[in-house]
Amino acid sequence: MDARFIFTGLLVGMLVGLTGMGGGSLMTPILVLLLGVKPTLAVGTDLAYATVTKAVGALQHLRQTQIKVWTSIRLSLGSVPASILGVGLIAHLRHIPGVDVEDLVAHAVGAMLIIVAVLLVAQPFIRNRLWPEDRPNVFFARLEVLRRFRTPILIVIGAIVGFLVGLTSVGGGSLVMIALLLVYPRWKMSRRVGTDVLQGCLLSAAAAAAHWTLGDVAFPIVGQLLIGSIPGVLVGSRMSKVVPEIVLRPAVAGVLLLSALRLLAII
């Protein structure tokens, strides 16, 4: 039993409870930069950890009828097979002489962290910018166009997210939440979160299973992370009522950006 992994689970769980953002954006860089886990093992381990946590979250959201199951399935039609392709790319690169797979994955994680950091700060402004409710003609015209193309849009978005998550374990929740915000602008936040959690559970399970076949999942670490993360999420959820989001979002984004620059060997 290593207290560092339990504390990491506690810390990430608290931040997830506070911000609602996906744990992969926080867990993978911590495992690599602070705990010395090699990047591919960190990715696979984080995906296995995410599968358990999202399964619990999905059950809770289902009980509260906060999930549009068919939307989750449409996203998964793209994300699940694409995540296996992402893991397959890692397996393929390992057989190419002279290719440093660990370095490539670390750089890919760093690039995704930059994207997530930007989205974390920009998300509150995106909806108002692209869905101007003060201009009903624009709002309803865009809504009508999306209604006709929602299924292919969701499958394509799922495929993009799935490939990136299979490769890095980072950014799935952030990207899908933005996509659901754009495709379903009238949904309540709780419904978008629940739908994303179910899709994320299916995606993480498929990607984790693929990484397991490569030997890139450390189940003892998964168990220790879960010991800390479960109470961490509960504490973070309570703290979210008193910690102002306008301060928290930029702070977390700054940490992600610094982690990204470190993984990219810029600092």
ZALUM-953228 format. One line per 8 residues: their letters; for each residue x, y, z of C-alpha. Coordinates in Angstrom, 3 decimals, always signed. Layout:
BEGIN
A) X:Y:Z  ... .
***
This chain:
BEGIN
MDARFIFT) +0.000:+0.000:+0.000  +1.502:+3.327:-1.108  +0.074:+6.412:+0.577  +1.119:+8.557:-2.395  -1.422:+6.887:-4.665  -4.178:+7.123:-2.052  -3.442:+10.835:-1.575  -3.423:+11.326:-5.353 .
GLLVGMLV) -6.851:+9.701:-5.578  -8.080:+11.958:-2.767  -6.720:+15.096:-4.458  -8.093:+14.256:-7.898  -11.428:+13.218:-6.419  -11.729:+16.555:-4.617  -10.931:+18.502:-7.782  -13.430:+16.456:-9.793 .
GLTGMGGG) -16.067:+17.169:-7.161  -15.209:+20.858:-7.191  -15.021:+21.438:-10.941  -16.937:+18.574:-12.545  -14.080:+18.090:-15.008  -12.812:+14.662:-16.001  -10.273:+13.032:-13.720  -8.042:+11.901:-16.597 .
SLMTPILV) -6.887:+15.454:-17.230  -5.618:+15.533:-13.666  -4.709:+11.919:-12.911  -2.453:+11.067:-15.853  -0.048:+14.037:-15.517  +0.182:+13.504:-11.748  +1.043:+9.834:-12.224  +3.709:+10.697:-14.796 .
LLLGVKPT) +5.232:+13.897:-13.415  +4.975:+13.374:-9.642  +4.833:+9.613:-9.130  +7.197:+8.483:-11.885  +4.788:+6.135:-13.674  +5.714:+5.668:-17.327  +3.254:+7.428:-19.685  +1.695:+4.359:-21.339 .
LAVGTDLA) +1.150:+2.652:-17.970  -0.309:+5.875:-16.544  -2.765:+6.123:-19.454  -3.968:+2.522:-19.132  -4.167:+2.664:-15.330  -6.111:+5.927:-15.420  -8.591:+4.459:-17.918  -9.211:+1.445:-15.660 .
YATVTKAV) -9.671:+3.772:-12.680  -12.038:+5.955:-14.724  -14.137:+2.944:-15.732  -14.958:+2.156:-12.106  -15.631:+5.747:-11.053  -17.778:+6.489:-14.106  -19.749:+3.267:-13.691  -20.700:+4.367:-10.178 .
GALQHLRQ) -21.530:+7.848:-11.463  -23.594:+6.480:-14.358  -25.703:+4.346:-12.013  -26.409:+7.377:-9.858  -27.371:+9.499:-12.869  -29.600:+6.703:-14.199  -31.454:+6.585:-10.886  -32.014:+10.317:-11.167 .
TQIKVWTS) -33.131:+9.988:-14.839  -30.421:+12.404:-15.944  -29.142:+10.359:-18.898  -30.253:+10.314:-22.525  -29.197:+6.725:-23.186  -29.631:+6.866:-26.969  -27.356:+9.918:-27.185  -24.703:+8.095:-25.131 .
IRLSLGSV) -25.005:+5.109:-27.467  -24.595:+7.262:-30.586  -21.463:+8.840:-29.145  -20.183:+5.385:-28.185  -20.707:+4.059:-31.710  -17.844:+6.344:-32.659  -15.807:+6.496:-29.460  -15.507:+2.799:-28.538 .
PASILGVG) -14.021:+1.491:-31.825  -11.909:+4.628:-32.251  -10.422:+4.200:-28.757  -9.283:+0.702:-29.714  -7.657:+2.203:-32.816  -5.839:+4.688:-30.575  -4.487:+1.882:-28.412  -3.675:-0.071:-31.568 .
LIAHLRHI) -1.530:+2.832:-32.725  +0.518:+2.560:-29.531  +0.944:-1.176:-30.097  +1.996:-0.554:-33.709  +4.533:+2.132:-32.774  +6.195:-0.253:-30.317  +7.228:-2.443:-33.229  +8.882:+0.386:-35.161 .
PGVDVEDL) +12.631:+0.576:-34.492  +13.855:+3.894:-33.141  +10.416:+5.129:-32.042  +10.221:+6.221:-28.389  +6.584:+5.404:-27.626  +6.751:+6.738:-24.057  +8.001:+10.102:-25.290  +5.334:+10.279:-28.002 .
VAHAVGAM) +2.538:+9.470:-25.551  +3.874:+12.031:-23.054  +3.839:+14.701:-25.767  +0.339:+13.682:-26.858  -0.880:+13.984:-23.256  +0.758:+17.411:-23.011  -0.970:+18.614:-26.177  -4.346:+17.386:-24.918 .
LIIVAVLL) -3.836:+19.139:-21.572  -3.402:+22.447:-23.385  -6.682:+21.883:-25.229  -8.484:+20.971:-21.993  -7.053:+24.017:-20.183  -8.326:+26.328:-22.924  -11.770:+24.682:-22.938  -11.991:+24.867:-19.158 .
VAQPFIRN) -11.641:+28.644:-19.263  -13.628:+29.186:-22.474  -16.599:+26.895:-21.764  -18.730:+29.518:-19.952  -18.462:+31.834:-22.979  -18.955:+29.304:-25.774  -22.673:+28.783:-25.428  -23.525:+32.481:-25.314 .
RLWPEDRP) -21.315:+33.103:-28.314  -22.594:+30.309:-30.557  -26.174:+30.150:-29.272  -27.308:+33.784:-28.886  -30.713:+33.539:-27.203  -31.110:+37.285:-27.566  -31.273:+36.657:-31.344  -34.050:+34.049:-31.705 .
NVFFARLE) -33.786:+33.868:-35.502  -30.139:+32.780:-35.322  -30.775:+30.433:-32.381  -33.664:+28.506:-33.967  -32.081:+28.408:-37.433  -28.954:+26.728:-36.046  -31.064:+24.392:-33.934  -33.048:+23.267:-36.986 .
VLRRFRTP) -29.867:+22.482:-38.946  -28.451:+20.424:-36.096  -31.637:+18.395:-35.706  -31.126:+16.984:-39.200  -27.514:+15.946:-38.664  -27.286:+15.049:-34.980  -26.604:+11.335:-35.362  -23.630:+11.627:-37.774 .
ILIVIGAI) -22.303:+14.617:-35.802  -22.389:+12.647:-32.539  -20.739:+9.587:-34.094  -17.945:+11.677:-35.631  -17.400:+13.584:-32.380  -17.333:+10.282:-30.503  -14.752:+8.869:-32.920  -12.439:+11.867:-32.501 .
VGFLVGLT) -12.760:+11.801:-28.712  -12.363:+8.017:-28.540  -9.143:+7.982:-30.542  -7.614:+10.722:-28.394  -8.692:+9.068:-25.144  -7.335:+5.682:-26.235  -4.016:+7.389:-26.917  -3.831:+9.737:-23.914 .
SVGGGSLV) -6.779:+9.094:-21.513  -7.120:+12.904:-21.371  -9.868:+15.272:-22.422  -12.777:+12.935:-23.149  -15.159:+14.514:-20.655  -14.212:+18.089:-21.545  -14.601:+17.553:-25.299  -17.889:+15.646:-25.044 .
MIALLLVY) -19.348:+18.235:-22.668  -18.548:+20.987:-25.176  -20.061:+18.888:-27.975  -23.260:+18.262:-26.006  -23.446:+21.946:-25.147  -23.350:+22.801:-28.863  -25.655:+20.015:-30.086  -28.182:+20.247:-27.230 .
PRWKMSRR) -28.098:+23.881:-26.077  -31.401:+23.575:-24.193  -30.384:+20.637:-22.024  -29.807:+21.158:-18.338  -26.225:+20.764:-17.182  -27.181:+17.680:-15.136  -28.468:+15.908:-18.255  -25.304:+16.699:-20.232 .
VGTDVLQG) -23.151:+15.461:-17.351  -25.133:+12.233:-16.947  -25.086:+11.479:-20.678  -21.348:+12.146:-20.825  -20.659:+9.945:-17.790  -22.435:+6.920:-19.326  -20.650:+7.373:-22.652  -17.369:+7.901:-20.804 .
CLLSAAAA) -17.856:+4.662:-18.866  -18.303:+2.653:-22.087  -15.356:+4.424:-23.709  -13.036:+3.990:-20.715  -13.934:+0.311:-20.370  -13.119:-0.420:-24.020  -9.865:+1.555:-23.965  -8.786:+0.095:-20.603 .
AAHWTLGD) -9.412:-3.448:-21.867  -7.302:-2.724:-24.940  -4.482:-1.294:-22.795  -4.708:-4.330:-20.492  -3.927:-6.605:-23.440  -0.715:-4.585:-23.877  +0.175:-4.905:-20.185  -0.435:-1.205:-19.570 .
VAFPIVGQ) -2.781:-1.413:-16.573  -1.515:-1.584:-12.969  -4.512:-2.854:-10.997  -2.871:-2.419:-7.544  -2.468:+1.294:-8.321  -6.095:+1.448:-9.529  -7.296:+0.072:-6.188  -5.249:+2.559:-4.159 .
LLIGSIPG) -6.440:+5.494:-6.271  -10.054:+4.451:-5.689  -9.530:+4.310:-1.917  -8.695:+8.017:-1.946  -10.940:+9.258:-4.743  -14.323:+8.136:-3.372  -14.184:+10.282:-0.205  -12.409:+12.978:-2.250 .
VLVGSRMS) -15.350:+13.385:-4.619  -17.750:+13.650:-1.670  -15.626:+16.323:+0.032  -15.107:+18.237:-3.221  -18.821:+18.220:-3.986  -19.534:+19.820:-0.606  -16.739:+22.377:-1.040  -18.098:+23.398:-4.448 .
KVVPEIVL) -20.855:+25.303:-2.656  -18.363:+27.678:-1.025  -15.419:+27.824:-3.470  -16.150:+30.325:-6.296  -15.979:+28.686:-9.737  -14.703:+31.928:-11.305  -11.500:+31.503:-9.270  -11.233:+27.715:-9.425 .
RPAVAGVL) -11.483:+27.240:-13.200  -8.510:+29.493:-14.114  -6.455:+28.003:-11.265  -6.989:+24.415:-12.447  -6.418:+25.494:-16.061  -3.100:+27.025:-15.008  -2.010:+23.782:-13.343  -2.955:+21.804:-16.461 .
LLSALRLL) -1.033:+24.234:-18.658  +2.095:+23.948:-16.513  +1.799:+20.151:-16.584  +1.453:+20.263:-20.361  +4.561:+22.404:-20.793  +6.501:+20.023:-18.543  +5.378:+16.970:-20.521  +6.271:+18.726:-23.759 .
AII) +9.738:+19.443:-22.270  +9.234:+23.186:-22.746  +9.959:+23.931:-19.071 .
***
